[in-house]
Amino acid sequence: MLDEYKRNADECLRMASQTHDEQDRRSWLRLAEGWDRMTRTAQRFCPDEFRAQEYARCTGQAPSWALH
């Protein structure tokens, strides 16, 4: 889920960088912002899923915030 949100945000940013129409660019940037907001919301309300994805992506070490 989170990876999909991040991919969608990245795609919107890519589209914004490629358009020459200012209104289209602003629309793509708003969409990217929405996907980023959804990512942050999912991280806050589904922390177990987020941690599992981050753990799988990394070396398996505990995140630094967990040590503080």
Wavefront OBJ file of the C-alpha trace (Angstrom):
o trace
v 0.000 0.000 0.000
v 2.621 2.569 1.027
v 4.892 1.689 -1.865
v 1.991 2.219 -4.245
v 1.238 5.637 -2.733
v 4.886 6.640 -3.054
v 5.055 5.415 -6.666
v 1.933 7.406 -7.512
v 3.373 10.563 -5.912
v 6.620 10.105 -7.847
v 4.715 9.615 -11.098
v 2.721 12.807 -10.502
v 5.948 14.718 -9.855
v 7.423 13.292 -13.050
v 4.370 14.362 -15.027
v 4.497 17.840 -13.462
v 8.119 18.217 -14.539
v 7.319 17.260 -18.121
v 4.336 19.465 -18.837
v 4.657 22.947 -20.285
v 1.167 24.003 -19.235
v 1.204 25.790 -15.877
v -2.328 24.732 -14.942
v -1.529 21.090 -15.686
v 1.688 21.367 -13.676
v -0.197 22.714 -10.656
v -2.752 19.908 -10.979
v -0.029 17.245 -11.051
v 1.652 18.826 -8.019
v -1.656 18.834 -6.110
v -2.107 15.156 -6.932
v 1.432 14.395 -5.744
v 0.735 16.282 -2.529
v -2.421 14.217 -2.013
v -0.507 10.947 -2.443
v 2.155 12.176 -0.003
v -0.555 13.070 2.511
v -2.083 9.604 2.130
v 1.339 8.068 2.767
v 1.805 10.069 5.968
v -1.725 9.196 7.126
v -1.160 5.491 6.480
v 2.133 5.638 8.374
v 0.361 7.214 11.333
v -2.711 4.969 11.414
v -1.200 1.710 10.135
v 2.224 1.765 11.789
v 2.599 -2.019 11.911
v 2.246 -2.330 8.144
v 4.624 0.578 7.595
v 7.237 -0.893 9.930
v 6.951 -4.301 8.259
v 7.536 -2.764 4.828
v 10.486 -0.709 6.051
v 11.968 -3.744 7.812
v 11.661 -5.860 4.660
v 13.294 -3.145 2.569
v 16.292 -2.706 4.862
v 18.843 -4.880 6.596
v 16.542 -6.071 9.350
v 18.016 -3.736 11.921
v 15.687 -2.044 14.357
v 14.821 1.485 13.246
v 16.818 4.162 15.066
v 13.677 5.741 16.528
v 12.925 2.460 18.306
v 16.179 2.741 20.226
v 15.398 6.127 21.786
l 1 2 3 4 5 6 7 8 9 10 11 12 13 14 15 16 17 18 19 20 21 22 23 24 25 26 27 28 29 30 31 32 33 34 35 36 37 38 39 40 41 42 43 44 45 46 47 48 49 50 51 52 53 54 55 56 57 58 59 60 61 62 63 64 65 66 67 68
